Every structure is written in C-alpha cells, then in structure tokens.
Amino acid sequence: MNNYLLRSSPFFCIKALAIALVSMCCLCSCKAQARIVQHYDVGVLALRGDNHANKAWRPTLDWLEQEIPGVTFELHPYNFDELDDAFRHNQLDFLLTSPGQATKIARQHQLNWLATQRTGYSKKTSRSIASVVVVRESSHFTSLKDIEQARVAAVSEKAFGGFIALRYELDKLDYFNASFYKKIKFTGPPTDQLIYDVIDNNIDVAVVPACTLENMAKEGLVDTTSVRVLDVRYPDGSVCGVSTPLYPNWTFTKTDRATNEIGKKVAQALLAMPEDALAAKSANNIGWTLPESPVDVDNVFKHLDMHPLQQTWQESFYKWLDRNEFLAFSTVLILILLNVYHLWVEYHFKRSKQELERTLFALKEKNAVLEHVQRTMIVGELGSSIAHEINQPLSSIKNYSEGVQRRIEQGMDPKDLTPILGKIQQQVGAASDIIQRLRSLIKRTPTARVVCRPVDFISDSIHLVEYDFRALNIGLELSVDGEPFKGEFDVIGMQQVMLNLLKNAKEACLASMDVEVIPMVHVELLYGTNEIIIKVEDNGIGLEASEEEVQQAFYTTKSDGLGLGLPICRDVVEAHHGQFMIQPNRPRGCQVTIVIPVTRSQE
C-alpha cells in the first residue's frame, strides 16, 4: 500500500520524468558521437591500372586516417577521362595526380595544392616526372628524329609524363609536323602494357612516364636488357633514364568540396610523413614537401596551345568585337561596299571583254581581207612572170600537137605516137599546177596548216618570179643546207611571205644606181635541229628607214603601195611562233631572216 502510494505520488512522477530526460540525452549524445567520423573521397590517376593504384596509394590514405582521428578516406582510381568526369560532377574532396593533370584541372576548377611528392629518383627530390621513349634492343631506331615512320603508342594524349612532355621536346627540336602526332596510338592504362607491346613487337616505340621501366624491372616484370631508351639522359642526377627534362612530381590537392580545416590537417600529416614510412615505400617516394610551382608545366601547355586559360581565336575575336563595336561595324560596311564595287567592276569588265572580243573578231576579218587584197596585188604585179609560166606548157602542148598531126598525115602508126601524147599530158599537168597555185594564192580561204617540206613552198614562190628576174637581168639563186625534214606550215601564208620578200628585193635591186654591181638576190634555207632559217638577201639600195618604221602597217615608199607587205609577213611568221628580222647589209643591200621552230616530221 505504501509502495503504491509512493509510486503514485507527484514526487515519483517528477523523478520518473527526470530519468526519462537523462535517457534521451544519452541517446542523443550517442548519435552525435556517431556523426563525428567524417568520410572523404580521394581521386587517384591510375596510370598503371586500378590494382597498382590501390597498392601504391592506399597506405598513404591509411597514414592520413591514423594521423587525423575521426576521418576516413576512400580511394577512387580513375583514368584521365573518368577523372575529368568526376570533377564535373563534384564527386571528389581530394585529388592525387600528375602535375599536368593537376595544372589543367586547377585552371578550370577550384583546387588547392597541399603537398608535392618527394622521390629519391633525382637530386631535386620534388622533380622526377619526364617522358621516356622505349624501343626494342634490336630496333634500328637510334634517336628521336628516326621515329617519324614508326608505330608509336602512348597511354593518353592527356598524359603529361607519358606524352605531353615528349611532344613539347619534339616541337622545340622541330623534328615532325602535325601528321606525325595523328598517327600515334593511345591505348589507355595500364602503362605496363606498352612495354610488353614493344617487347612483343606489336609496336615499335612506347612513350611512358619516367621510371616506369625501372620499377617494372624492380618488380620482376621485365628484363631491361631487352629494351633501350632513345636519346637517354640523366638530368639532375636522375637514377632513371629519360628522354626529356624533369618536371614536378605528383601533387596532393584539395577541391572546394572539402573544408580548409581538413585540408590543413591533410597537409600537416603528409609533411610529417617520415621517409621510411610504409606509406612512402609503397608509393616509391621519400615523403612529401611543400607544393612545387607549376610554372614549367604552364609553359609547356602554353607552347603547345593546350592551356585551359588560353582563348581560342573565336573567343578572342568576340571579345574584340565587344570592345570595338564601331570599328567592327565600319569594317563590315566597308567590306559590303567593296563587294558591291567588285560586282560593279566585274559587270563592266564582262561588258568590256565582250566588246573587245567583238572588236578583235572584226579586226581578224579585216586583216583577212587585207591579206587577200595584198596577195591579189602581188599576183597582179607578177603578171608577166605568171603569163610566162603558163605560156611555157601551152607552147609545148602546141608544138607536140602539131608534131602529132604531121606524123599522122605521114601515115605513122598511132602506137608510135604514145610517148608524144604522154609529153602533152605532162605539160597539161604542169599548166594545171600553175593555175592551181595561183587560185590558192588569190582565193580567200582560212589559214590551214599542212605537213610539207619547207623547200617546196620556197621553190614554188621562186618559180613564180624567176621569169621577171631574168627579164630584168637580176640574178636569183637558192641554196639549201642541213638535213631536210618535213614540218607543219601554213603553205599559202609562207608563199605570200616569200613573194613579198622577193618582190621587195627585186625593187631594191632596180632602185640601185650602181651600174658596176650585178644585181643579185640570194635565198638560203638552213635546216637546224628544231627550226628552219630562211634568209633573203639582196645587194640593192638598202633600207631607207629604220627596221621599226619598215614593219609598221601602212608605211610605204611607193606611190601605189598599201604598206601592208612586211607587217603581213611578220604576222604570218609570228603565227608560226617564229621571228622576223630585217638587217641592213654593209655597204649595200638588205637581209631578211626568218626563224621558225618546227616539230620534225621525218619523210
């Protein structure tokens, strides 16, 4: 009864309430105590694979957990692309990576350097990153400049020690162009596989980070005598052979997801790590030091136009437009006006071109008419000579015909008259040829080229004028020198040239007042290697004007002349891509030289 009263009394209720409050406080205290353990995610660049990354760096995180009570660190091995993706999604508190990757990320995301790894690989303990170019021992490649056509492979184009440092070195040496780098094969981690591929002859050249080969040999994975390093060097007392200078070691950095307080504790713990600690040995280092300056890495990226802070030309252009709106507007307006002006000029140019083509066509027509007129005049001036040429076969035909008639009247057998009839036929052919040559010369026909012997059109021209020359007591002779060959000529045009020159030479001889000199015209044909040379030389009165004046159109010293002879000659010769030259002889006379290039056509 008393106990029941005691339990139901107000005092008892107050006591029970106090006990309950104390119990609740204890429970809250336990929950608060459980939340003290803090978790942090650490990203690690796993160049030699996830297993190697865990083996090398897990002891370092264990050291941090030991030195910083109440925290845990979880290691996340990534390749380059995975590491970039983790940053984009804000999944990491700390980062352990190469100087190149850390520098690029720090220029795009908030990142604080905490410490730089120290190694025993060189006298500068904070620097041992470099590129190494490995080939088989039996390879014929002896230096970096030999590998242009080789099968080259690397882990990634983002790997600083595994590729970028080498590209920077090759670029400074100016060994290769951009096409070389396009042929490089990027295999991805692990790096060890590149060494195996070189040994197995799957590739010719492997680009790997410094000391990869030595560490694999130390672990019993490869025999270093089976491979060698190109352009090997040992900068700053490096114990590993490398192909480039040394750059800062890996860095431990903090992202903006972690607090500055935990960052400070991590930095202190890393700097306090002794050289012989298990964590240091596992990572092949001798502890940590203050952050190394990334200036050298920045310079490499800037030289290769790979720095994340470098602006593209499009970005620079847009910024320039923002700062110079008026100038940009004026430039665009000027360009528009220039385009309009260009279109206007092009339109008028086309019109002028069409008018010029019409004028040129008309000039060609008129030139053809003038040439025809000039040929007709030549034939008229050579009338007596032409009449003589035709009269010769006609006289022969008359004589042979009368002879045949007399023999028939005398009773000669008709069979015996066959030779005489053949001679009549021959003279008819000769007369027909003369008439045909005259018709071709007079007829207004377009220029046509045929394959012929140069001596033919020269001889035909001489035959047309030789009667006049004999009647005027002017000597005319032809000489030929060299190995004859055929060529392609405008026969009518060249006959016109020869007749003009022979006519001018005849008139020059007639104008000479020196009776003691026998007038003479000499025609010479020379066969060259790839050209013919025609010379017409007289001993007449010589030139009364300069060569330039003589060859001008409409210049003449004759009262009834057109002044078109020599200009037409020059045009015909130039149409054959030849040269037409007039030279005065000393002490008298004149020489005309024609040089025409000819493509040989053997008989």
C-alpha positions as semicolon CSV with decimal commas, in nm:
position;residue;x (nm);y (nm);z (nm)
1;M;0,000;0,000;0,000
2;N;0,273;0,242;0,090
3;N;0,468;0,148;-0,221
4;Y;0,167;0,210;-0,436
5;L;0,114;0,550;-0,279
6;L;0,477;0,628;-0,325
7;R;0,470;0,542;-0,697
8;S;0,154;0,745;-0,749
9;S;0,274;1,049;-0,566
10;P;0,382;1,369;-0,753
11;F;0,735;1,321;-0,637
12;F;0,758;0,989;-0,807
13;C;0,630;1,133;-1,133
14;I;0,887;1,407;-1,127
15;K;1,162;1,156;-1,064
16;A;1,046;0,932;-1,350
17;L;1,038;1,230;-1,584
18;A;1,392;1,323;-1,490
19;I;1,513;0,969;-1,557
20;A;1,347;0,972;-1,899
21;L;1,508;1,304;-1,991
22;V;1,852;1,175;-1,890
23;S;1,800;0,863;-2,103
24;M;1,703;1,073;-2,406
25;C;2,009;1,292;-2,361
26;C;2,229;0,983;-2,354
27;L;2,073;0,857;-2,675
28;C;2,125;1,195;-2,846
29;S;2,482;1,205;-2,720
30;C;2,548;0,861;-2,872
31;K;2,406;0,966;-3,208
32;A;2,613;1,286;-3,204
33;Q;2,921;1,082;-3,118
34;A;2,850;0,856;-3,424
35;R;2,842;1,154;-3,662
36;I;3,198;1,263;-3,563
37;V;3,355;1,016;-3,818
38;Q;3,384;1,211;-4,147
39;H;3,421;1,049;-4,491
40;Y;3,630;1,193;-4,780
41;D;3,666;1,077;-5,141
42;V;4,015;1,083;-5,295
43;G;4,063;1,052;-5,672
44;V;4,387;0,895;-5,797
45;L;4,516;0,886;-6,155
46;A;4,579;0,514;-6,215
47;L;4,836;0,508;-6,494
48;R;4,942;0,151;-6,422
49;G;4,592;0,022;-6,352
50;D;4,349;0,014;-6,060
51;N;4,525;-0,264;-5,870
52;H;4,859;-0,088;-5,881
53;A;4,698;0,241;-5,774
54;N;4,536;0,077;-5,469
55;K;4,858;-0,100;-5,377
56;A;5,067;0,216;-5,412
57;W;4,838;0,478;-5,254
58;R;4,608;0,302;-5,007
59;P;4,885;0,306;-4,741
60;T;4,908;0,686;-4,780
61;L;4,536;0,721;-4,704
62;D;4,577;0,484;-4,410
63;W;4,852;0,714;-4,281
64;L;4,615;1,013;-4,306
65;E;4,342;0,824;-4,114
66;Q;4,599;0,737;-3,849
67;E;4,720;1,097;-3,816
68;I;4,372;1,256;-3,834
69;P;4,132;1,083;-3,594
70;G;3,764;1,059;-3,685
71;V;3,804;1,064;-4,062
72;T;3,806;0,802;-4,337
73;F;3,941;0,834;-4,690
74;E;3,813;0,626;-4,979
75;L;4,043;0,582;-5,281
76;H;3,892;0,604;-5,632
77;P;4,129;0,507;-5,916
78;Y;4,046;0,678;-6,247
79;N;4,181;0,717;-6,596
80;F;4,205;1,067;-6,747
81;D;3,851;1,090;-6,881
82;E;3,698;0,942;-6,566
83;L;3,889;1,190;-6,353
84;D;3,760;1,484;-6,559
85;D;3,406;1,348;-6,532
86;A;3,435;1,312;-6,151
87;F;3,531;1,680;-6,128
88;R;3,246;1,789;-6,348
89;H;3,004;1,612;-6,113
90;N;3,176;1,738;-5,794
91;Q;3,239;1,386;-5,662
92;L;3,584;1,435;-5,503
93;D;3,727;1,601;-5,193
94;F;4,094;1,540;-5,271
95;L;4,299;1,462;-5,580
96;L;4,628;1,278;-5,620
97;T;4,759;1,310;-5,976
98;S;5,035;1,413;-6,214
99;P;5,141;1,780;-6,242
100;G;4,996;1,815;-6,591
101;Q;4,652;1,688;-6,493
102;A;4,651;1,890;-6,171
103;T;4,751;2,209;-6,356
104;K;4,477;2,172;-6,617
105;I;4,209;2,095;-6,358
106;A;4,322;2,382;-6,134
107;R;4,269;2,627;-6,421
108;Q;3,909;2,512;-6,463
109;H;3,803;2,417;-6,107
110;Q;3,879;2,538;-5,756
111;L;4,183;2,340;-5,647
112;N;4,436;2,398;-5,367
113;W;4,786;2,248;-5,370
114;L;4,863;2,081;-5,034
115;A;5,191;1,895;-5,091
116;T;5,422;1,760;-5,362
117;Q;5,562;1,410;-5,357
118;R;5,934;1,368;-5,283
119;T;6,128;1,089;-5,454
120;G;6,481;0,958;-5,448
121;Y;6,497;0,944;-5,829
122;S;6,697;1,268;-5,866
123;K;6,888;1,527;-5,663
124;K;6,587;1,757;-5,690
125;T;6,358;1,535;-5,484
126;S;6,044;1,725;-5,591
127;R;6,112;1,663;-5,962
128;S;6,115;1,325;-6,135
129;I;5,833;1,345;-6,396
130;A;5,951;1,304;-6,757
131;S;5,875;1,116;-7,078
132;V;6,068;0,808;-7,176
133;V;6,080;0,674;-7,534
134;V;6,136;0,297;-7,528
135;V;6,225;0,069;-7,821
136;R;6,340;-0,291;-7,851
137;E;6,711;-0,351;-7,807
138;S;6,729;-0,484;-8,166
139;S;6,537;-0,188;-8,312
140;H;6,702;0,013;-8,592
141;F;6,581;0,339;-8,435
142;T;6,874;0,516;-8,270
143;S;6,735;0,864;-8,190
144;L;6,410;1,057;-8,162
145;K;6,436;1,201;-8,511
146;D;6,433;0,846;-8,656
147;I;6,080;0,755;-8,537
148;E;5,875;0,956;-8,788
149;Q;5,753;0,644;-8,970
150;A;5,749;0,418;-8,662
151;R;5,446;0,263;-8,491
152;V;5,426;0,481;-8,179
153;A;5,191;0,432;-7,883
154;A;5,127;0,616;-7,554
155;V;4,874;0,591;-7,271
156;S;4,685;0,911;-7,348
157;E;4,725;1,244;-7,523
158;K;4,647;1,394;-7,178
159;A;4,935;1,216;-7,003
160;F;5,194;1,479;-6,913
161;G;5,489;1,249;-6,841
162;G;5,361;0,983;-7,077
163;F;5,321;1,206;-7,384
164;I;5,290;1,586;-7,347
165;A;5,645;1,640;-7,220
166;L;5,777;1,446;-7,521
167;R;5,565;1,642;-7,767
168;Y;5,697;1,966;-7,619
169;E;6,054;1,841;-7,660
170;L;5,998;1,731;-8,022
171;D;5,829;2,060;-8,101
172;K;6,128;2,256;-7,968
173;L;6,359;2,042;-8,182
174;D;6,127;2,095;-8,484
175;Y;6,150;1,729;-8,579
176;F;5,800;1,643;-8,702
177;N;5,482;1,807;-8,830
178;A;5,124;1,756;-8,713
179;S;5,075;1,442;-8,923
180;F;5,322;1,252;-8,704
181;Y;5,112;1,304;-8,390
182;K;4,794;1,198;-8,569
183;K;4,945;0,853;-8,626
184;I;5,023;0,790;-8,257
185;K;4,806;0,523;-8,095
186;F;4,668;0,599;-7,746
187;T;4,594;0,274;-7,566
188;G;4,480;0,390;-7,220
189;P;4,610;0,248;-6,891
190;P;4,789;0,041;-6,780
191;T;5,125;0,180;-6,888
192;D;5,293;-0,157;-6,832
193;Q;5,118;-0,298;-7,139
194;L;5,305;-0,053;-7,363
195;I;5,638;-0,203;-7,252
196;Y;5,505;-0,553;-7,319
197;D;5,384;-0,444;-7,666
198;V;5,731;-0,316;-7,754
199;I;5,896;-0,638;-7,640
200;D;5,638;-0,845;-7,835
201;N;5,691;-0,628;-8,146
202;N;5,327;-0,516;-8,151
203;I;5,454;-0,157;-8,167
204;D;5,791;-0,001;-8,247
205;V;5,801;0,279;-7,988
206;A;5,636;0,324;-7,646
207;V;5,610;0,659;-7,466
208;V;5,589;0,600;-7,090
209;P;5,642;0,805;-6,771
210;A;5,984;0,823;-6,609
211;C;6,099;0,524;-6,402
212;T;5,818;0,300;-6,531
213;L;6,075;0,069;-6,689
214;E;6,297;0,063;-6,379
215;N;6,004;-0,004;-6,144
216;M;5,877;-0,288;-6,363
217;A;6,225;-0,438;-6,361
218;K;6,244;-0,398;-5,984
219;E;5,911;-0,580;-5,955
220;G;6,045;-0,860;-6,178
221;L;5,804;-0,785;-6,463
222;V;6,056;-0,712;-6,742
223;D;6,420;-0,757;-6,830
224;T;6,574;-0,415;-6,903
225;T;6,829;-0,570;-7,141
226;S;6,551;-0,640;-7,393
227;V;6,474;-0,269;-7,443
228;R;6,654;0,064;-7,455
229;V;6,570;0,435;-7,424
230;L;6,615;0,678;-7,715
231;D;6,812;0,998;-7,653
232;V;6,861;0,881;-7,296
233;R;6,974;1,141;-7,042
234;Y;7,006;1,164;-6,659
235;P;6,922;1,527;-6,566
236;D;6,984;1,644;-6,209
237;G;7,140;1,309;-6,120
238;S;6,829;1,112;-6,217
239;V;6,860;0,741;-6,146
240;C;6,615;0,667;-6,427
241;G;6,698;0,720;-6,794
242;V;6,462;0,973;-6,953
243;S;6,417;1,141;-7,294
244;T;6,305;1,486;-7,171
245;P;6,384;1,730;-6,887
246;L;6,236;1,664;-6,539
247;Y;5,914;1,824;-6,419
248;P;5,747;1,847;-6,072
249;N;5,624;1,527;-5,907
250;W;5,269;1,424;-5,831
251;T;5,071;1,656;-5,603
252;F;4,808;1,605;-5,336
253;T;4,536;1,872;-5,382
254;K;4,205;1,971;-5,220
255;T;3,884;2,054;-5,404
256;D;3,631;2,315;-5,286
257;R;3,405;2,032;-5,160
258;A;3,638;1,978;-4,861
259;T;3,686;2,239;-4,590
260;N;4,005;2,434;-4,537
261;E;4,030;2,282;-4,187
262;I;4,057;1,925;-4,317
263;G;4,285;2,044;-4,593
264;K;4,521;2,192;-4,336
265;K;4,525;1,867;-4,137
266;V;4,594;1,659;-4,451
267;A;4,882;1,888;-4,550
268;Q;5,033;1,867;-4,199
269;A;5,001;1,489;-4,196
270;L;5,165;1,450;-4,537
271;L;5,455;1,681;-4,449
272;A;5,506;1,488;-4,126
273;M;5,539;1,152;-4,303
274;P;5,892;1,012;-4,248
275;E;6,100;0,884;-4,538
276;D;6,092;0,524;-4,414
277;A;5,718;0,509;-4,352
278;L;5,529;0,218;-4,506
279;A;5,311;0,466;-4,698
280;A;5,623;0,628;-4,850
281;K;5,775;0,297;-4,953
282;S;5,452;0,175;-5,110
283;A;5,435;0,487;-5,328
284;N;5,809;0,476;-5,411
285;N;5,865;0,813;-5,251
286;I;6,052;0,956;-4,953
287;G;5,771;1,162;-4,811
288;W;5,619;1,496;-4,906
289;T;5,727;1,858;-4,932
290;L;5,573;2,199;-4,989
291;P;5,384;2,236;-5,321
292;E;5,613;2,273;-5,624
293;S;5,545;2,566;-5,858
294;P;5,357;2,460;-6,175
295;V;5,519;2,734;-6,390
296;D;5,718;2,488;-6,602
297;V;5,404;2,285;-6,668
298;D;5,211;2,602;-6,758
299;N;5,481;2,696;-7,008
300;V;5,458;2,356;-7,176
301;F;5,080;2,386;-7,216
302;K;5,109;2,743;-7,346
303;H;5,373;2,646;-7,601
304;L;5,153;2,365;-7,731
305;D;4,836;2,584;-7,725
306;M;4,682;2,339;-7,477
307;H;4,650;2,563;-7,172
308;P;4,290;2,576;-7,041
309;L;4,315;2,954;-6,986
310;Q;4,424;3,020;-7,342
311;Q;4,146;3,164;-7,552
312;T;4,056;3,028;-7,892
313;W;4,072;3,270;-8,180
314;Q;3,690;3,274;-8,188
315;E;3,675;3,381;-7,823
316;S;3,939;3,649;-7,878
317;F;3,752;3,771;-8,184
318;Y;3,421;3,802;-7,998
319;K;3,588;3,996;-7,718
320;W;3,749;4,227;-7,971
321;L;3,409;4,287;-8,128
322;D;3,264;4,380;-7,789
323;R;3,542;4,635;-7,732
324;N;3,541;4,778;-8,085
325;E;3,180;4,781;-8,198
326;F;3,210;5,097;-8,408
327;L;3,528;4,980;-8,579
328;A;3,374;4,637;-8,644
329;F;3,060;4,796;-8,791
330;S;3,271;5,023;-9,011
331;T;3,481;4,730;-9,129
332;V;3,174;4,526;-9,220
333;L;3,024;4,824;-9,403
334;I;3,347;4,877;-9,596
335;L;3,357;4,507;-9,689
336;I;2,999;4,525;-9,814
337;L;3,079;4,834;-10,021
338;L;3,390;4,667;-10,157
339;N;3,185;4,364;-10,259
340;V;2,929;4,585;-10,431
341;Y;3,209;4,770;-10,607
342;H;3,367;4,439;-10,705
343;L;3,039;4,321;-10,858
344;W;3,005;4,651;-11,045
345;V;3,361;4,629;-11,179
346;E;3,312;4,263;-11,276
347;Y;2,992;4,351;-11,464
348;H;3,162;4,629;-11,659
349;F;3,466;4,411;-11,717
350;K;3,249;4,142;-11,873
351;R;3,084;4,401;-12,096
352;S;3,422;4,542;-12,197
353;K;3,553;4,191;-12,259
354;Q;3,260;4,112;-12,488
355;E;3,311;4,438;-12,677
356;L;3,682;4,365;-12,706
357;E;3,611;4,015;-12,839
358;R;3,373;4,159;-13,098
359;T;3,634;4,418;-13,197
360;L;3,904;4,153;-13,217
361;F;3,684;3,935;-13,437
362;A;3,617;4,232;-13,665
363;L;3,989;4,309;-13,682
364;K;4,064;3,949;-13,777
365;E;3,805;3,970;-14,053
366;K;3,953;4,294;-14,183
367;N;4,304;4,152;-14,155
368;A;4,198;3,854;-14,365
369;V;4,055;4,091;-14,625
370;L;4,377;4,296;-14,630
371;E;4,587;3,981;-14,668
372;H;4,369;3,873;-14,959
373;V;4,398;4,216;-15,122
374;Q;4,772;4,212;-15,076
375;R;4,804;3,867;-15,233
376;T;4,592;3,979;-15,528
377;M;4,818;4,280;-15,575
378;I;5,123;4,054;-15,573
379;V;4,971;3,837;-15,844
380;G;4,891;4,149;-16,049
381;E;5,244;4,278;-16,011
382;L;5,383;3,940;-16,118
383;G;5,155;3,921;-16,420
384;S;5,429;3,893;-16,682
385;S;5,607;3,621;-16,487
386;I;5,286;3,427;-16,438
387;A;5,198;3,463;-16,806
388;H;5,539;3,324;-16,894
389;E;5,495;3,032;-16,657
390;I;5,163;2,939;-16,817
391;N;5,284;3,013;-17,171
392;Q;5,568;2,761;-17,147
393;P;5,349;2,448;-17,108
394;L;5,094;2,588;-17,357
395;S;5,368;2,637;-17,619
396;S;5,495;2,288;-17,556
397;I;5,144;2,149;-17,593
398;K;5,104;2,338;-17,924
399;N;5,434;2,207;-18,061
400;Y;5,364;1,847;-17,956
401;S;5,013;1,865;-18,105
402;E;5,141;1,996;-18,440
403;G;5,404;1,723;-18,446
404;V;5,141;1,455;-18,382
405;Q;4,925;1,597;-18,664
406;R;5,217;1,591;-18,915
407;R;5,311;1,234;-18,823
408;I;4,951;1,117;-18,866
409;E;4,940;1,282;-19,211
410;Q;5,265;1,099;-19,295
411;G;5,096;0,770;-19,206
412;M;5,280;0,696;-18,880
413;D;5,142;0,414;-18,672
414;P;4,927;0,562;-18,386
415;K;5,105;0,334;-18,138
416;D;5,430;0,521;-18,206
417;L;5,263;0,848;-18,104
418;T;5,207;0,734;-17,741
419;P;5,528;0,895;-17,599
420;I;5,441;1,228;-17,762
421;L;5,089;1,215;-17,619
422;G;5,241;1,145;-17,275
423;K;5,453;1,459;-17,302
424;I;5,142;1,658;-17,395
425;Q;4,969;1,519;-17,085
426;Q;5,270;1,613;-16,871
427;Q;5,260;1,974;-16,994
428;V;4,885;1,989;-16,928
429;G;4,954;1,883;-16,569
430;A;5,225;2,148;-16,535
431;A;4,988;2,420;-16,658
432;S;4,717;2,292;-16,424
433;D;4,957;2,305;-16,128
434;I;5,050;2,666;-16,207
435;I;4,685;2,768;-16,228
436;Q;4,604;2,580;-15,905
437;R;4,885;2,760;-15,719
438;L;4,755;3,094;-15,843
439;R;4,399;3,009;-15,743
440;S;4,513;2,906;-15,394
441;L;4,714;3,225;-15,361
442;I;4,432;3,451;-15,477
443;K;4,143;3,261;-15,319
444;R;4,026;3,399;-14,983
445;T;4,050;3,088;-14,766
446;P;4,104;3,046;-14,389
447;T;4,454;2,964;-14,271
448;A;4,524;2,591;-14,278
449;R;4,845;2,411;-14,189
450;V;4,970;2,102;-14,369
451;V;5,276;1,884;-14,335
452;C;5,520;1,964;-14,617
453;R;5,884;2,029;-14,695
454;P;5,989;2,394;-14,648
455;V;6,183;2,381;-14,976
456;D;5,856;2,319;-15,167
457;F;5,682;2,649;-15,089
458;I;6,013;2,835;-15,134
459;S;6,070;2,676;-15,477
460;D;5,712;2,740;-15,587
461;S;5,749;3,106;-15,493
462;I;6,078;3,134;-15,684
463;H;5,924;2,974;-15,996
464;L;5,652;3,241;-16,000
465;V;5,901;3,528;-16,012
466;E;6,208;3,390;-16,189
467;Y;6,090;3,497;-16,537
468;D;6,063;3,859;-16,424
469;F;6,406;3,837;-16,260
470;R;6,561;3,702;-16,582
471;A;6,387;3,965;-16,792
472;L;6,530;4,239;-16,567
473;N;6,877;4,078;-16,554
474;I;6,856;4,020;-16,176
475;G;7,026;3,706;-16,053
476;L;6,817;3,471;-15,833
477;E;6,956;3,164;-15,666
478;L;6,850;2,919;-15,392
479;S;7,080;2,724;-15,159
480;V;6,978;2,456;-14,907
481;D;7,193;2,339;-14,617
482;G;7,133;2,084;-14,343
483;E;6,941;1,757;-14,314
484;P;6,597;1,806;-14,475
485;F;6,282;1,725;-14,279
486;K;5,911;1,797;-14,301
487;G;5,714;2,027;-14,077
488;E;5,369;2,176;-14,033
489;F;5,324;2,509;-14,217
490;D;5,064;2,749;-14,348
491;V;5,176;2,699;-14,709
492;I;4,974;2,985;-14,863
493;G;5,085;3,224;-14,590
494;M;5,451;3,128;-14,630
495;Q;5,424;3,165;-15,011
496;Q;5,286;3,515;-14,953
497;V;5,581;3,592;-14,725
498;M;5,833;3,468;-14,984
499;L;5,668;3,656;-15,273
500;N;5,664;3,977;-15,068
501;L;6,031;3,944;-14,981
502;L;6,133;3,854;-15,338
503;K;5,932;4,144;-15,479
504;N;6,091;4,388;-15,230
505;A;6,437;4,251;-15,311
506;K;6,374;4,294;-15,687
507;E;6,260;4,653;-15,643
508;A;6,560;4,731;-15,422
509;C;6,793;4,600;-15,693
510;L;6,614;4,808;-15,963
511;A;6,640;5,123;-15,748
512;S;7,016;5,085;-15,716
513;M;7,210;5,338;-15,926
514;D;7,537;5,144;-15,914
515;V;7,574;5,002;-16,266
516;E;7,902;4,833;-16,181
517;V;7,732;4,592;-15,941
518;I;7,543;4,298;-16,089
519;P;7,202;4,289;-15,911
520;M;7,164;3,969;-15,716
521;V;6,909;3,810;-15,480
522;H;7,013;3,506;-15,277
523;V;6,763;3,280;-15,092
524;E;6,908;3,045;-14,831
525;L;6,726;2,765;-14,645
526;L;6,900;2,623;-14,336
527;Y;6,769;2,315;-14,153
528;G;6,851;2,341;-13,784
529;T;6,794;2,095;-13,501
530;N;6,438;2,205;-13,422
531;E;6,391;2,503;-13,651
532;I;6,432;2,627;-14,006
533;I;6,605;2,952;-14,102
534;I;6,515;3,133;-14,423
535;K;6,732;3,421;-14,541
536;V;6,652;3,651;-14,835
537;E;6,949;3,877;-14,916
538;D;6,991;4,137;-15,192
539;N;7,259;4,387;-15,292
540;G;7,016;4,663;-15,381
541;I;6,970;5,013;-15,250
542;G;6,920;4,903;-14,889
543;L;6,681;5,034;-14,622
544;E;6,562;5,391;-14,647
545;A;6,409;5,379;-14,296
546;S;6,465;5,202;-13,964
547;E;6,357;4,843;-13,910
548;E;6,074;4,955;-13,679
549;E;5,936;5,201;-13,938
550;V;5,956;4,949;-14,222
551;Q;5,747;4,693;-14,032
552;Q;5,476;4,939;-13,930
553;A;5,139;4,898;-14,102
554;F;5,070;5,135;-14,397
555;Y;5,431;5,256;-14,414
556;T;5,543;5,256;-14,781
557;T;5,776;5,445;-15,013
558;K;5,572;5,360;-15,321
559;S;5,305;5,589;-15,457
560;D;5,067;5,297;-15,525
561;G;5,163;5,076;-15,228
562;L;4,945;4,983;-14,929
563;G;5,228;4,944;-14,679
564;L;5,096;4,603;-14,570
565;G;5,360;4,369;-14,714
566;L;5,610;4,345;-14,430
567;P;5,350;4,371;-14,145
568;I;5,163;4,077;-14,301
569;C;5,490;3,885;-14,333
570;R;5,565;3,947;-13,969
571;D;5,213;3,833;-13,863
572;V;5,238;3,511;-14,065
573;V;5,579;3,429;-13,915
574;E;5,465;3,509;-13,561
575;A;5,161;3,286;-13,616
576;H;5,419;3,006;-13,660
577;H;5,576;3,121;-13,326
578;G;5,877;3,241;-13,525
579;Q;6,091;3,554;-13,551
580;F;6,101;3,806;-13,837
581;M;6,415;4,024;-13,855
582;I;6,536;4,287;-14,106
583;Q;6,903;4,387;-14,112
584;P;7,082;4,627;-14,349
585;N;7,388;4,489;-14,528
586;R;7,710;4,685;-14,538
587;P;7,799;4,859;-14,758
588;R;7,476;4,797;-14,954
589;G;7,166;4,581;-14,969
590;C;6,943;4,422;-14,705
591;Q;6,892;4,083;-14,540
592;V;6,566;3,944;-14,404
593;T;6,593;3,648;-14,167
594;I;6,303;3,422;-14,068
595;V;6,343;3,169;-13,784
596;I;6,055;2,924;-13,737
597;P;6,054;2,647;-13,470
598;V;5,946;2,316;-13,623
599;T;5,847;1,980;-13,482
600;R;6,020;1,732;-13,709
601;S;5,815;1,501;-13,927
602;Q;6,052;1,256;-14,095
603;E;5,994;1,166;-14,458
